[in-house]
Amino acid sequence: MRRGPFGPSVGLGICCQLAEYGVKLLCSLLLAQLLTQVMDGTLSPIYPWALGTLLLLVVSVGPLFLLRRAYERAMGRDGQRFRETLYAGILSRELEVASRGELEVKLRRDTQVILKFVQRSCPQTVGGTVIWMGSALLLCHTDGRVGLLFFALNLVQLLPILVYETWTKRIHNETCQAEEADSAWLLEGYHGAHVLKSYGAQGWYLARFRQLEQAVMRWGYRAEGAVTVEDVVFKGIDSLLNYGSYVILGLFVLYGGLSAAKLPLLVLLAGTLFSSVNAVFTWWLDRAEYQAACQRLNWMQREEQEEPPEEPVLLSCTGVEKSFGDKKILSGISLDISRGEHVLLQGKNGSGKSTLLRILLGLERADAGIVLRCSDLAYALQEEAQTTLTVGELTEQLEKTLGMDSNALHRHLVVFQLTECMDQPLAQLSGGQQKRFFLAAALARDSQLLVLDEPTNHLDRESVAYLTQALQDYPGAMLVCTHTAWTALRWDKILHMRGGVIGEG
């Protein structure tokens, strides 16, 4: 999955942080000048400074409101684009989803975790870091003694992160392992329910389930306790430093020769210096949950299969392996298909041909190996997606897609005798009719590579003859899988699959 488009919302979030800080800083400077005039007893210059402060507040309200509103809208747009990216990954099988519940979790809960971290925590952290550095420099510029002292005290706020890092990380990892063990045991019981019942082992299974549930609860409580302790310690230090800064400044005024006129500016700078670390702390707490969500969504992990092969190779794979449980389906599969090359992959049913095709097309993930494919390809498989859309609705949408020859599509549908089924849902058609529809769509698409899996299954003699002629005239490369030889077509390469291994014949 590729990164979501978060640039606008992150940029506007940082701008909001810095703009609000800039307004506070300017107001503090004006108030400092105003206080200086009052202490000097020169009342005449007070009014310009007071008026300037008030005018700055009034003028800044509108831009800050518009900037904040633009930030909220950008978050909405970027979030929607990210959800569309995830859903596109689900449709293309880059993101595995086993059930409706898992789909709900990935599109809602995990997505919300990532959006919160990237669109709120990250901008606040970047803005807070800039504000932290600016406040420290301004404090040192205003009074070097106060600046260095407050900067040293500010570093104390980072102690909880440094001290508790190893502890909280271990608890988080143990919690994740306990949850995975619990989920795996639930699936074991679900798939083997009839075995448990026949041997009367339900009690043993439930006892083990209770142990795993208790482990999940135990580590969950520890995780919550770790976060609570870290939060309490950090906030305690933060409150102590914030309120203690007033005492420190007062002592500097009484005994250190610090001018009271500088107090408004120093109080603001000290407050922003201490509070800006909150953003870093929040970012640190959200990071573990964000990383877990990214791992579940395969986000920021660029798949090797997404890189298109260099010309003239249109499709290639190296060392592809696949197993289902203890059964090895594919073992070290490697092949290349070049531009214009016609390849027949022949093998008995169950030899792994269909599994290999799904991996080559990106519809299924291999256990090992590298797959490179061009983006311009068309395919028709044995088991296609079922939908309640009618044949007419699907045809209308296909005609609008890029690279689809609508005249050729209509011609194929006529020959395959599907024009009488336009008002019927595709899922209600027979297996042969569905096969002919997807063959018509694949043949009508202008692509460099055509991939077909058992294309003659469920076809009558007339349809097989028409398909044979269409493939003879096909100008692009082809990869066709069959369980029998197709001697009516000329092949540049014939491969035989036996026991998950390919050999030329």
C-alpha positions in Angstrom: 0.0 0.0 0.0 1.3 3.5 -0.8 1.2 6.4 1.5 -1.9 8.4 1.8 -2.0 12.0 0.6 -1.7 13.8 3.9 0.4 16.8 2.7 -2.3 19.5 2.8 -3.7 18.6 6.2 -0.3 18.2 7.8 1.0 21.5 6.3 -2.1 23.4 7.4 -1.9 21.9 10.9 1.7 23.1 11.3 0.7 26.5 10.0 -2.2 26.7 12.6 0.2 25.9 15.4 2.7 28.5 14.4 0.2 31.2 13.6 -1.5 30.9 17.0 1.9 31.0 18.7 2.9 34.0 16.6 -0.2 35.9 17.7 0.4 35.1 21.4 4.0 36.1 21.1 3.2 39.5 19.5 0.5 40.2 22.1 3.0 39.4 24.8 5.5 41.8 23.3 2.9 44.5 23.2 1.8 43.9 26.8 5.5 44.0 27.9 5.9 47.4 26.3 2.7 48.5 27.8 3.8 47.4 31.3 7.1 49.1 30.8 5.4 52.4 30.0 3.2 52.1 33.1 6.2 51.4 35.4 8.1 54.3 34.0 5.1 56.6 34.6 4.9 57.8 31.0 1.2 57.5 30.5 0.9 59.2 27.1 2.5 56.3 25.1 0.2 53.8 26.8 -2.7 54.2 24.5 -0.9 53.3 21.2 0.4 50.1 22.8 -3.0 49.2 24.3 -4.7 50.0 21.0 -2.1 48.0 19.1 -2.7 45.0 21.3 -6.5 45.2 21.0 -6.2 45.7 17.2 -3.9 42.8 16.8 -6.3 40.5 18.7 -9.3 41.7 16.6 -7.4 41.5 13.3 -6.0 38.0 14.0 -9.4 36.4 14.8 -10.5 36.2 11.2 -7.3 34.8 9.6 -6.9 32.3 12.5 -10.5 31.2 12.1 -10.2 30.7 8.3 -6.9 28.9 8.7 -8.4 26.5 11.3 -11.4 25.9 9.1 -9.1 25.2 6.1 -7.2 22.8 8.2 -10.4 20.9 9.3 -11.6 20.7 5.7 -8.2 19.5 4.5 -8.3 16.8 7.1 -11.6 15.6 5.8 -10.5 15.6 2.2 -7.2 13.8 2.9 -8.9 11.3 5.2 -11.4 10.5 2.5 -8.7 10.0 -0.1 -6.8 7.7 2.3 -10.0 5.6 2.9 -10.4 5.4 -0.9 -6.8 4.3 -1.2 -7.4 1.5 1.3 -10.6 0.4 -0.3 -8.8 0.3 -3.7 -6.2 -1.9 -2.0 -9.0 -4.2 -0.8 -10.6 -4.4 -4.2 -7.2 -5.2 -5.8 -6.5 -7.8 -3.1 -3.3 -6.0 -1.9 -5.0 -5.7 1.5 -6.3 -9.0 2.8 -9.8 -9.0 4.4 -11.3 -12.2 5.6 -14.7 -11.1 6.9 -17.1 -8.2 7.1 -16.0 -7.5 10.7 -12.3 -7.3 9.7 -13.3 -4.9 6.9 -15.2 -2.7 9.4 -12.2 -2.7 11.7 -9.6 -1.8 9.0 -11.7 0.8 7.3 -12.9 2.5 10.5 -10.9 1.8 13.7 -7.4 1.4 12.2 -8.0 4.2 9.7 -9.0 6.5 12.5 -5.9 5.7 14.5 -3.7 6.5 11.5 -5.6 9.7 10.7 -5.4 10.9 14.3 -1.7 10.3 14.5 -0.7 11.8 11.1 -3.2 14.7 10.9 -3.2 15.8 14.5 -0.3 14.4 16.5 2.4 14.9 13.8 1.5 18.5 13.0 1.3 19.3 16.7 4.7 17.7 17.3 6.4 19.6 14.4 4.8 22.8 15.4 5.5 22.2 19.1 9.2 21.5 18.3 9.5 24.7 16.4 7.8 26.6 19.2 10.0 24.9 21.8 13.2 25.9 20.0 11.9 29.4 19.4 10.8 29.9 23.0 14.1 28.7 24.3 16.1 31.1 22.0 13.8 34.0 22.9 14.1 33.2 26.6 17.9 33.2 26.3 17.8 36.4 24.3 15.6 38.2 26.8 17.5 37.0 29.9 20.3 34.4 29.5 20.1 33.2 33.1 16.4 32.6 33.0 16.6 31.0 29.6 19.3 28.5 30.5 17.7 27.6 33.8 14.2 27.0 32.2 15.8 25.1 29.3 17.5 22.7 31.7 14.3 22.2 33.7 12.4 21.6 30.5 14.6 18.6 29.7 13.3 17.0 32.9 9.9 16.6 31.2 11.5 14.1 28.8 12.5 11.8 31.6 9.3 9.7 31.6 9.7 8.9 27.9 13.3 7.8 28.4 12.7 5.9 31.7 9.5 4.1 30.7 10.4 3.4 27.0 11.6 -0.2 27.6 9.0 -1.0 30.2 6.0 0.2 28.1 7.4 -1.4 24.9 7.7 -4.8 26.6 4.1 -4.6 28.0 2.8 -3.5 24.6 4.5 -6.5 22.9 3.3 -8.9 25.5 -0.3 -7.6 25.1 -0.2 -8.0 21.4 1.1 -11.6 21.7 -1.6 -12.5 24.2 -4.3 -11.1 21.9 -2.9 -13.0 18.9 -2.8 -16.2 20.9 -6.4 -15.7 22.1 -7.6 -15.0 18.5 -5.8 -18.0 17.1 -7.3 -20.3 19.8 -10.8 -18.9 18.9 -10.2 -19.8 15.3 -9.0 -23.3 16.3 -12.2 -23.9 18.2 -14.4 -22.5 15.4 -12.8 -24.6 12.6 -12.6 -27.8 14.8 -15.9 -27.5 16.6 -17.2 -30.8 15.2 -14.0 -32.6 16.4 -14.3 -31.1 19.9 -17.9 -32.1 20.1 -17.3 -35.7 18.9 -14.6 -36.3 21.4 -16.3 -34.4 24.2 -13.4 -31.9 24.5 -15.5 -28.7 24.9 -14.5 -28.4 28.5 -10.8 -28.6 27.8 -11.1 -26.0 25.0 -13.1 -23.6 27.2 -10.6 -24.0 30.1 -7.8 -23.1 27.7 -9.9 -20.2 26.4 -10.4 -18.8 29.9 -6.6 -18.9 30.5 -5.9 -17.0 27.4 -8.6 -14.5 28.1 -7.2 -13.9 31.6 -3.8 -13.4 30.1 -5.2 -10.8 27.7 -7.0 -9.0 30.6 -3.8 -9.1 32.7 -1.6 -7.6 30.1 -4.3 -5.1 29.2 -4.4 -3.9 32.8 -0.7 -3.6 32.8 -0.7 -1.6 29.6 -3.3 0.7 31.0 -1.4 1.0 34.2 1.9 1.8 32.3 0.2 4.5 30.3 -1.5 6.0 33.4 1.7 6.0 35.4 3.6 7.7 32.5 0.8 10.2 32.0 0.6 11.0 35.7 4.3 11.5 36.1 4.6 13.6 33.0 1.7 15.8 33.9 3.0 16.1 37.5 6.3 17.3 36.3 4.6 19.6 33.7 2.4 21.2 36.4 5.3 21.6 38.8 7.4 23.3 36.2 4.6 25.6 34.9 3.5 26.8 38.3 7.1 26.8 39.6 8.1 29.1 36.8 6.1 31.9 38.4 8.0 31.5 41.7 11.3 31.4 39.8 10.6 34.5 37.9 9.4 36.3 41.1 12.7 35.4 42.8 14.7 36.7 39.8 12.7 40.0 40.0 13.3 40.3 43.8 16.9 39.2 44.1 18.3 38.8 40.6 17.8 42.2 39.2 15.2 41.1 36.5 13.0 43.9 35.3 9.3 43.4 36.1 8.5 44.8 32.6 9.9 41.6 31.1 7.6 39.4 33.1 4.7 39.1 30.6 7.0 38.0 27.8 9.0 35.6 30.1 5.8 34.1 31.5 4.5 33.4 28.0 7.8 32.0 26.8 8.2 29.8 29.9 4.6 28.5 29.5 5.1 27.7 25.8 8.5 26.1 26.5 7.0 23.7 29.0 3.7 23.0 27.3 5.2 22.4 23.8 6.7 19.2 25.1 3.2 17.9 25.6 2.9 17.5 21.9 6.0 15.3 21.8 4.7 13.2 24.7 1.3 12.8 23.0 3.0 11.8 19.8 5.1 9.2 21.7 2.0 7.7 23.4 0.1 7.4 20.0 3.1 6.0 18.1 2.7 2.4 19.3 -1.0 2.2 18.4 -0.3 3.9 15.0 2.5 1.4 14.2 0.2 -1.5 15.0 -2.6 -0.1 12.8 0.0 0.4 9.9 1.1 -3.2 10.2 -2.5 -4.5 10.0 -3.2 -2.3 7.0 0.2 -3.0 5.3 0.5 0.8 5.0 3.9 2.4 4.1 5.1 -1.1 2.9 5.8 -0.8 -0.8 5.1 -4.2 -2.4 7.7 -5.5 -4.8 4.9 -6.6 -7.1 3.9 -3.0 -7.7 7.1 -2.2 -9.6 6.4 -2.7 -13.3 8.9 -4.9 -15.2 11.3 -3.3 -17.7 10.4 -3.8 -21.3 10.1 -6.0 -23.2 9.2 -8.3 -20.3 5.5 -7.9 -19.4 5.3 -10.4 -16.6 7.9 -12.2 -14.5 8.2 -14.0 -11.3 11.2 -15.5 -9.4 11.1 -18.1 -6.6 7.4 -17.9 -6.0 6.2 -20.3 -3.2 2.8 -20.9 -1.7 1.4 -23.2 0.9 -2.0 -23.8 2.4 -1.4 -25.2 5.9 1.0 -28.1 5.5 0.3 -28.6 1.8 2.9 -27.1 -0.6 1.1 -25.7 -3.6 3.9 -23.8 -5.4 7.6 -24.5 -5.1 10.2 -22.0 -6.5 8.2 -21.0 -9.6 10.0 -18.7 -12.0 8.9 -17.5 -15.5 9.0 -14.6 -17.9 6.5 -13.4 -20.6 7.8 -11.0 -23.1 5.9 -8.6 -25.4 3.9 -10.5 -28.1 4.8 -13.9 -26.6 2.0 -16.6 -26.5 2.5 -19.0 -23.5 0.5 -22.1 -22.7 0.7 -23.3 -19.1 -0.6 -26.8 -19.0 -1.3 -29.1 -16.1 -3.8 -31.3 -14.4 -6.5 -30.0 -12.1 -5.0 -29.3 -8.7 -1.5 -28.8 -10.0 -1.4 -25.2 -8.8 -2.1 -23.3 -12.1 -5.0 -21.2 -10.8 -3.1 -20.3 -7.6 -0.1 -19.2 -9.6 -2.2 -17.0 -11.8 -3.9 -15.3 -8.9 -0.4 -14.6 -7.4 0.9 -13.3 -10.8 -2.2 -11.0 -11.1 -1.8 -9.7 -7.5 -5.1 -11.3 -6.3 -3.3 -13.5 -3.8 -0.1 -13.1 -1.9 2.8 -15.5 -2.2 4.7 -16.8 0.8 8.0 -16.1 -0.9 9.3 -14.8 -4.2 9.2 -11.7 -6.3 6.5 -10.8 -8.9 6.8 -8.0 -11.5 3.9 -7.2 -13.8 3.0 -4.5 -16.2 0.0 -2.4 -15.4 -1.6 -2.9 -18.8 -3.2 -6.3 -18.7 -6.6 -8.1 -18.9 -7.7 -11.4 -17.5 -10.5 -13.8 -17.1 -10.3 -16.5 -14.3 -12.3 -19.6 -13.5 -13.9 -18.0 -10.4 -14.9 -14.4 -11.0 -16.5 -12.0 -8.6 -20.3 -12.3 -8.0 -22.4 -9.2 -8.1 -26.1 -8.3 -8.2 -25.5 -5.7 -10.9 -27.1 -6.6 -14.2 -25.2 -7.5 -17.3 -26.4 -4.3 -18.9 -25.2 -2.2 -16.0 -21.8 -3.8 -16.0 -21.5 -3.5 -19.8 -22.4 0.2 -19.5 -19.6 0.8 -16.9 -17.1 -1.3 -18.9 -17.7 0.8 -22.0 -16.6 3.9 -20.0 -13.3 2.4 -18.7 -10.0 3.4 -20.2 -8.8 1.1 -23.0 -12.1 -0.7 -23.5 -13.2 -1.1 -27.2 -17.0 -0.7 -26.8 -17.6 -2.0 -30.4 -15.6 -5.1 -29.8 -17.3 -5.7 -26.4 -20.7 -5.5 -28.1 -19.6 -7.8 -30.9 -18.3 -10.4 -28.4 -21.5 -10.2 -26.3 -23.6 -10.8 -29.5 -21.6 -13.9 -30.6 -21.6 -15.2 -27.0 -25.4 -14.8 -27.0 -25.5 -12.5 -23.9 -27.5 -9.7 -25.3 -30.7 -11.4 -24.2 -29.4 -11.3 -20.6 -28.9 -7.6 -20.2 -31.6 -7.2 -17.6 -30.5 -10.2 -15.5 -28.1 -9.9 -12.5 -24.7 -11.4 -13.3 -24.9 -13.7 -10.2 -28.1 -15.3 -11.6 -26.5 -16.4 -14.9 -25.2 -19.9 -15.4 -21.5 -20.7 -15.1 -21.1 -20.8 -18.9 -22.8 -17.4 -19.3 -20.7 -15.8 -16.7 -17.6 -17.3 -18.3 -18.5 -15.8 -21.7 -19.2 -12.4 -20.2 -15.8 -12.1 -18.6 -14.1 -13.5 -21.7 -15.9 -10.8 -23.8 -14.7 -8.1 -21.4 -11.1 -9.4 -21.4 -10.9 -9.7 -25.2 -12.4 -6.2 -25.7 -9.8 -4.5 -23.6 -6.8 -3.0 -25.4 -4.0 -4.5 -23.3 -0.4 -5.7 -23.8 -1.0 -9.0 -21.9 -4.0 -11.3 -21.7 -4.2 -13.9 -19.0 -6.9 -16.7 -19.2 -7.5 -19.5 -16.8 -9.3 -22.6 -18.3 -11.0 -20.4 -20.9 -12.9 -23.2 -22.6 -14.6 -24.5 -19.5 -18.4 -24.3 -19.6 -18.3 -23.2 -23.3 -20.2 -24.8 -26.1 -18.6 -25.8 -29.4 -19.5 -22.5 -31.2 -18.2 -20.4 -28.4 -14.9 -22.4 -28.3 -14.5 -21.9 -32.0 -15.1 -18.2 -31.8 -12.7 -17.8 -28.8 -10.0 -19.8 -30.7 -10.3 -17.4 -33.7 -10.2 -14.4 -31.4 -7.0 -15.6 -29.7 -5.4 -16.3 -33.1 -5.9 -12.7 -34.0 -5.0 -11.3 -30.6 -2.1 -8.9 -31.1 -0.7 -8.8 -27.6 1.0 -11.3 -25.3 -0.9 -14.2 -23.8 -0.7 -16.5 -20.8 -3.3 -19.3 -21.0 -3.8 -22.0 -18.5 -5.5 -25.3 -19.4 -5.6 -28.8 -18.2 -5.4 -30.2 -21.8 -3.4 -29.3 -24.8 -4.9 -26.6 -27.1 -3.4 -27.6 -30.5 -5.6 -25.2 -32.5 -3.4 -22.3 -31.4 0.2 -21.6 -32.1 2.3 -21.2 -28.9 5.8 -19.7 -28.5 6.3 -21.5 -25.3 4.5 -24.5 -23.6 5.1 -25.0 -19.9 4.0 -28.0 -17.9 3.1 -27.8 -14.2 3.4 -30.8 -12.0 3.3 -30.8 -8.3 3.8 -27.1 -8.0 6.8 -27.0 -10.2 7.1 -25.7 -13.8 9.0 -27.4 -16.6 9.1 -26.7 -20.4 7.8 -29.3 -22.8 
